[in-house]
Each structure stands twice: as structure tokens, then as C-alpha cells.
């Protein structure tokens, strides 16, 4: 018993230590960006801010939020994330539910047809030609429609559906309920764990996407936050100069407020990544159970 207790104690200590180190490795990049965004801009530009902030101020955030493009880009990003996630959940879950039904016509063929698209792609040029041909060029729907069905999410939902006892659906079927009734009344309420898991993946993908904006959108009113960040990171020197000119003459007492390319880069990056960090805690209680469904059979 003593050997067993000592062994368990050593294992727990090593386990906790390793996870703490891993957590610090994951959290430190966000912490580093934040402390550089609120520190003396001249010190941040020299790379002198490593572990704690120096010359703390929040003028960088005040100036960044004055940028006209930030507000409209935030609205577009929020809209595409919310609408895109909802439609992805609806489309992928319903298709996964259909593939879970043995009476589905040519079920195996169509399921494999969808899955194979995960491994083979025609490339960016055919994709661009297709998007333009169906009227999605320079349109907000270009953010939404191509993501309604995702093969990976279909697989996750189909696997989860197969764990639900068929008797629950049979009772509704005996009362005259069709597939749509069973899907909305039985399947969706019982599928919160996997829906939350897919929602986390979809929210993150929608919020972080910028390639579709780069290739398909020319109207600045449809630019997303990630695309704005992409532009700012490639033009930080010019943007910093523009924002400095809007600040006016800066006295020596406020010299640490003078914007630099580094301060602009850090501040804009943190502003854009912060909202998506709050998504996961809301779905955390469902996430682990949802993603583990189907991992162990028997």
C-alpha cells in the first residue's frame, strides 16, 4: 500500500507539473502580445518587454478603436461567425442524420462520396471559378454557403447519432412523426455535446478565416477582422505613421504613447483574437464528451 501511495503521488506530481508547463506554453503567446500592447511603445519596439509590462498605458487601444474599418469589419466577422456556425450545425447535422439511416437510398455510396472530398481538392483556381460562376464573388454569402456542409462535421454527427438508441425514434414514429419531426424533437435535443463540439470548431474556423475574403471580396464593407489584421500586419509602418499623425504633437511626458509598428501590430492582434477566446468556456462542459463519442466502441 505504501509503494502504491508513493507511486500514485509521484505520478500525480509529474502529471500536474507537465500539464502546468504545457498550459504556460499555450497561454504565454497571448500574455506576451497583451503586455506588449499596454507597455511603453518604445520599449516594446526594442523587444525589451518579455515577462511583465513596463510603462503601462492603454492609449494603443484608444487609437486602434478609432480606426474606421474596425467597426464594420467586426460586424461582418460576427455576422459570418454566428450565421455560418448556425447553418453549418443545421446542414452538417441533418446530413449526418440522413447517413445514419439504413433506409437512405444508396447510403454508402453518397457517404463515401462526401467523405472523399476531405482528401481530394481541385485547387484554388477551380474553386474560385466555381464561386464566381454561382454568383458568390464579392458577396457576403461567400462566407456562409460554402461551409454549410463539412465532411468532417458530418462524420462526427453521424458517429454520434449511431450511439442514440433507435427505440427513442421508434416511439415518435409510431405516433406518426416523420424524419423532420424526429430530427428536431428527438435527435437535436439529445445531441448537445456533439453540436457544441462542432460549434467550437466552426466558430473558430469562421472567425479566423481570411483567404476567402482575399480571393473573393473587393468591397471594403465586406472585409472581415482577420483580413483587416492581414492588411495591417503587412502595412504596420504606414498605419503607425497615419495613427501618429492623428495623435498630433506628443510631449516628452507622453513619449511612451507614440505609436510604433510593433505597438500597432500587438494591439490589433490582441483585439481581434480576444473575442474568440470567450467562445470555448461556454461550450467546455459539452466539448470533451462530444469529441470522445465514437472513440471507443463496444
N, C-alpha and C positions, 0 to 999 in steps of 0.2 A: 504493500500500500504506500509506503514511504517513497519507494522508487517511482511508483506510478504518479504520486502527487508532485514529486520533483520534476519528473518528465513533463507533466502537464503544465507546470508553472513555467519551465524553460520554453516550452513550445508557445505558450501564450505571450511571454515577453518578447520572443523573437518575432512572432506573428504581428503583434501590435507595433513593434518597432519598425518592421518592414512596411507596414501599411501607413504609418505616420510619415516615413520617408517618401513613400510613393505619393501621399497626399500633398506633402510640401512641394514635390516636384511638379505636380499638376497645378497647384494654386499659385506658385511663385511667379509665373509669367504674368498673370493678371495683377498680382500685387506690384510687380515691377513697373508695369505700364501705369498703374494708378499713382504710385509715389512719384514717378517722373512727371506726370501730368499736373501735380499740385506743388512741385518743388520749384526752386529758383530756376528759371528757364536757362540762364547762362550755365549753371552747374549741370543741368540735365543735358545740355548740348555737348558738354565736355565728357559726359559719361561718368560724372562723379557721384551720381545717385545710384546706390546699389542695394542697401538694406533698409534704409529709413529716409523719410523726406527731409529736405533742408530748405529753409525759407518758404514755408508753406503759404500758399495763396490759391485762390480759385478764379483768378481773372481769365485763365485759359478757357474755362468752361463758359464764362460770360461771353467771351468773344466768339467762341465756336457756335453758341446758340444764336448769335446774331446773323450767322450766315443764312441767306435766304433759301438756299437749296436744301438745308437740313430739314425744315418743316415739311415740305412737300414730299421729300424722299422718305421721311419717317412714315407719313400717311400711306404711301404706296407700299412700303415694306410691311407695315401692319396689316393692310388690306390683303396683300397677297399671301401673307402667312396665315391669317385667320381663314379666309375663303379657301385657299389652296389646301390647308390641312383638313378642313371640314369635307371638301369634295373628295380628297384622297381617301379619307376614312370611309366615306359612303361608297365610292366606286370600288375600291380595293376590297372592302369587306363584303360587299354584295357579290362580287365576282368570286371571292374565296368561298362564300357560302354556296354559290351555284356549283363550283367544282367539288364541293364536299358531298353533293347529292349524286348517288349512283345512277339515278334515272336521267341525269343530264345527257343530252344527245351527244355522242362522240366525246364523252368527258375526258378521257385520257389523251386523245389527240389534241383537243383545244388547250388542255392544261399544259401539255408539253410544248405546244406552240407558243404559249405565253412565257413559259419558263426559259425557253431557248433565247428569248430576246435579252436576257440578262448577260449572256455570254458573247453575243454577236451584235455588232452595230454597223450600219452602213457608213458612218463617219459624219463629220460636221457639215460638209458641203451638201450631201443629200438631205440631211436633216434641215439645213437652212432653206433649201429649195422647197422642201415639203411644207415647212412652216409658212413660207411666203406664199406658196400656192394655195393654201387653205385659208388665207386671209389673216394670219396671226402676226404679220410683220407690223411693227410699230403699234401694237395693240396690247392693252392690259391683259387680255385673255391669253396671251402668250405665256404669262406666268402661271396660269391656272389649268388650262385644258390639258397640256402635255403630261401633267402629273396626276391626273385623276386616277389612273390605274398604274400601279407599280408592281412588277412581278414579285419582288421581294416581299412586299406587304401582303400580296395575295397568298403567297406561300405561308407566311406567318398566320394569317387569319384562317386559312383552310386547315392548317395543323391544329389550331385551337378549337375550331368548330368540331373536329372529329373527336375531341375529348368530351363533348357535351352529350349526355345520354339521349338517344333517339326517342325515348318514351316521352320526354317533355314536349317534343314537337308533335308526336302522335296524338297526344291528348287534345291539342289545338286542332289538329287535322280532323279528328272525329267530330269536332264541333263545327266543321265547315270552313276552317281557316285555310286560306291558300298560302303560297310561298311568301308573298309580301307580308301577310299578317304574321306568319311565323317568324319572319326575319326581324320585323320591327318590334313585335311583342315579346318574343322569346329569346332570340339569338342576341340581339344588340344589348339588352339589359344584362345578359349573362357574360358578355364579352368585354366588360370594362377593363380588365387587366391588359388584354392584348390591344384594345383600342387606345389605351393610354400609352402603351409602348410605341405603337405606330405614330401616335400624335407627337411624341417627343422627337422621333426620327424625322417626321415630316416638317414639324416646326423648325427644327434646326436646319434642314435642307433648304426650306423656303427662305428663311431669314438670311442664310449665308450665301445664297446663290447670287452670282453677278454675271456669269457667262452669257445667260440668255438676254440680259439687258445689253451687254456689249455687242452681241451679234444681231439682235432683232429690234432694238429700240433706238430711235433717233429723237423722239420728243422728250425734252428735258423734264417735262411734267410727269413722265413715267419712270424717271430714274429712281432706283432704289438706294437705300443707305449703303449697301455693300458696294454698289457701283460708284457712289459718291466717294466712299473711302478709297476705292481703287484709283479714282482720279486724283484725290488729294495726296495719296502716298507717292504718286508719280510727279506731283507738281507742288510739293510742300514748300520749296523755297519761294516760288511765286505767290503761293497762298499766304505764307507768313508775311511777306512784304506787303501784300494787299491789306491784311488784317492789322499790321503795324501802322499803316497809313491811316486807318480808321480810328486808331487809338489816339492819334495826334501826338503832340510833343510830350515826351516822357521825361520827368525829372529824375535826378540821381537817386532820390529816395524810393522811387518805384522802378528802378532799373531791372529788378528781378522779374518784372511783369512783361518786359519786352519779348514779344513772340519770336520764337525761332522755329526752324523746320522740325526739330525734334519735339518741341512742345506741342506744335500743331499735330504732328503725327501721333503722339501718345494720347493726346486729349480726344481727337476724333475717333481713334481706335477704341478707346475705353467707352465713349458714349455709344458707339454702335454695338459693341459686344455685350454691354450690360443688360439690355432687356431680355436677351435670350437666356441669360444665366438664371433668370427667375422662373423659367418655364419648368425646368426639371423638378424643383421641390414640390410643385403642385401634383405631379404625376408619380412621385417617388414610390409611394406605397403600392402602386399597381405595377411599376416598371419591372421589378425583379421577378415577380410571379408570372407576369405576362411573357417575358423573354425566355423563361425557362420551360414554358409549356412545349411539350414535344421533344425536349432534350433527352428525357428518359422515358422509355416505353416499357410497358409490362404490367 
